[in-house]
Amino acid sequence: MPDTYFYRYDRYDRALLSERIAQFRDQVRRRLAGELTEEQFKPLRLTNGLYLQLHAYMLRIAIPYGTLSSRQLRKLAEIARKYDRGYGHFTTRQNLQLNWIKLEDAPDAVAALAEVDMHSIQTSGNVIRNVTADHFAGAAIDEIEDPRIWCEIVRQWSTLHPEFSFLPRKFKIAITGSPNDRAAVRVHDIGLRLWCNERRKVGFEVIVGGGLGRTPMIGKTLREFLPKDELLAYLEATLRVYNRYGRRDNLYKSRIKILVHEIGVEKMREDVEAEYAEMKDGALKLPAETIEAIARQFAPPPLPHRPAAVAEVEALKLSEPNFALWLKSNVASHRMAGYRIVTASLKPAGAPPGDASAAQMEGVADIADSYSQGEIRVSHEQNLVLPHVAVEDLPAVWRALGQLGFAEANLGKITDIIACPGLDYCALANARSIPVAQRLSRHFAEIARQHDIGDLKIKISGCINACGHHHVGHIGILGVDKNGVELYQLSLGGDVDFGKTALGTILGPAVAADKVVEAVDSLVATYLENRGEGERFVDTFRRIGLQPFKERVYAAV
């Protein structure tokens, strides 16, 4: 199926990729020949998304705003099978990581990506990284405007931007077009929220200085309302202020969140607005025809009208309890009557969260072709989304996903765990993340129990860099090292829901690896004994506080 309903590369995009691949191929050749040392090669490979991890090279592939065609997903499967170990890991930044790439194969892998208009540029380094968006974009019933249009505008502006190719530190931007924030905009360097003001004009709230890692912070509103056509001018002004004043002498104080914290949001706003005033009516002001041309490429697919309810769906709900639970947790409303948004859970019981084999990727691509206009999304919660499924096709999609192991009815539940690769792969990690996630997943595998517990988000990081977003988990788990022993620090009450974004509170001393499941079990038991009508875990925590959970956990472990 052709790539019809999202941005298509033009000859300029493809020429850039061709030149970049040739350059990278020569750099790899020189490294293999000993003409470049690892120290000389490191910045060159990182600009192409190639990391040297604990055991092997890792290639991080950009999936801009989380949108994939079935053709692209099949190509990712082919690359995983040919150049890796037959699987990949979908990340919280809507990227795909291949963890076992050989250096000599890396140029061929990126050349294969280019065949389907994909690349790995700016997935590493002190640059503007892959711009992320709501994974329901263009289909969500609550959407004001498709944020992917603006993600693409930002992508084109930021790719190889000469002024921002050597920032003080990496820089992450997320955009949402919905009042229900599925892009976690308040924990990014810049978060952009489309909203409609009292004059019925749509523009951006600009949020700056969010982020997790060693010093987690919630972003602050820099501009309450920004006209859409002035977006690039305002982003350029913000990045210029950061590039000018951001710390380069201390790695731990180099992110924009530290700058905003140290000078205050008022001073940051003053400097950005002064810079912005000088350029807002210049070359960066977006012409209406440019916006419209890009917006046309994101026009929704021509979905034929379908009936809102189908007899087979209702009958299957009655006969198959797991199908009924799947409809409840993994199927969301669509802007078009008769359609739904389906999330394929990449978290089957006991599996590494976010992993998919080449065969599974190809299977999802087949389902997308048959039932979702050939389109797939990657969520920042490490799942895959089929955005345009007719209600009458839901039973067939459920069965097809079940054959792949991706029909677990656990979206937003306790086994829908976010986890970084941890010490199994990452040279920066202090502790393992994946085995902890697997043990928790197996312990809470019973799907009826998960639905009784309700919405509960566990997020696990193997080190303080927080790639697993543990700071904003309802239950956050951070791996730490103490004298060579892997321990796990628990935190409670984190959230990324818009208007309720919060950082978790540390529960107490870290627990041993073999006590994590027992500790989480105690947290869940405390919640179930104390929850009020309709309360989620995080709601109960906010009402009763930390102490009851703390007492129960440390009495048990």
Steps between C-alpha positions, in 0.01 A plus 500: 500500500646843409612752763200723439393674816815646646810687390685367193865581446581720203815510288675727750440259788625209294805686374594585858470137607704379203783740577489421871515124441802536269674712761421252779612204289840664451527580873434136589752383240765726651421377853524134395827572319647661813516844340269636773528428871186425702532846656504659153221275372264542796351842409465387138308183580283672760376753245370198310332339801763228552585436866761268651309320773606248762542205263460633146407795285141623514325681216219736601257557214282810489127455462390864468192573711455125537338447158586201281365351181467124467776515237733671744422256781578209268831663415581531871426130535724419204787706647455339842514155343792571265724722712398429860363202692151504357329742735492864603409711802244782472589786732326774697606750232310313229827367356620149427832370637694210352737384771739266317609685187850422370703805411576372150124456436390840629532688165298233320234516772459878469499469120214251532313748719533765230321270254181569696574864592635431848826579675681512833623860481475702823394207715811574703727790582447851633239585241123521466392137518207321338189716554227296669122531491175352620483147360127546433568809285267545203252248639423611857148615572625764745754653262502872423746465215739233371833572675698301243470791256698711744738218588588476132554876475730482802678195354579681178617811685715313752668233285869593468420854619848661492445714808365216714726211402717540811264594782610482864308171525240287321165670440156339487174647370150350528173629353140417586181612331270366770396617848573143611877500486625175349839651414620597853573857393580628849805276539679609182755773433224666300140383506243646262126476564254604231192665647218734400484839674197712583512653150470152347856519370720192521856552619766353727565504869880488517637306796872504573743340742343164566696178514585197708844350558726596788308820575134445410290811443155585370498754219374854546283700263716743307225626269130447571396548138720512191358549148568190295681681221755633749596160637842470335596854595416431864681167501806660339496776762475247783781283363720807448460602864577146612797471262637829630460445874472123548779343704775325306740464792292250694323206335251473786395864472486532124130441424265790440305406815803600709527833320131573560533396863809712561390823332127457558220471247440878502857577391488216247178641358646851484806386306303276264240767430774755423662259254162407354396863447790549262416203276127427522416692182806379311586192297383258769141620492315211339303585184145367495571310178793315662287393793219396268732300274630295792154470655368349175743213538339416834144507368305216664444192287163481323331268747163373374213534743451186709224415747586586859414155638528154348330181611818288489681741734217492753470123482875449545500731803252267667675177407864607542581684826854575380362670189269710716793605721711576191225726364490678833875558537659491154235657276439876498243727337568630150402835352309318225184311597532128447877493557729443796866542593660170600816466709703183457665424832872423469483379861387135496550331837867442574633669185749790486288818474508665158673216315371364170647230282534542124213255451281697741578828323406343168182365657399844625574642153268239348224590747547869426465436127184298548329707765670839567575674170858366509586729793664429835602721790761452771391623842735651757379219727674248270195357328378503138176665389265426210327837462212429256319171571132453410286375789390198296866400457584502872449124549730421206764745624483355852549148369785604269678686780447200725691281256793741534478513880395867489135475611563528875213705648735692727530853360553735794496208742769374736675282239508776235844583636742752352859385537833608356747235375697534826818313582420221256607741223585849618850601609356784713265281703554405865246219510282279286155621398367230269513204745319709765229588248470134398462379859233762572320417177488130582391564859205717396424312178141405580304743284189511722718600795665772295162649414392481864813696596420749223722766349846476653813600313834347597813651348848359545843657437834329534678822595444863593481605134137387524447360150216296655334819633484361855456849646149524350383146565212440737758257631852589391789256534861621473791258488798609712836344573631471856839340533439286195152390606195589290230665712173668404364828630121536492305822453127565502260754354663602173270594213503661154128571464451861392424719799614223736861457392701405807832352599492195723595504868773259610351233725809423708817288488565302183399133504684194372424370152327189637272719715363730227200283414416457867526877553273581206255237619487679835442835330212355300347336809514831688328675212225239470426521872479879495365599158189707474227473239650535153850578630811398311816407690640850458174659623505293817865586554420872474220463752662285769864593450824303511502360853251210470685371194838540666399316816358207303798462266776510759310269733489251213854529363 
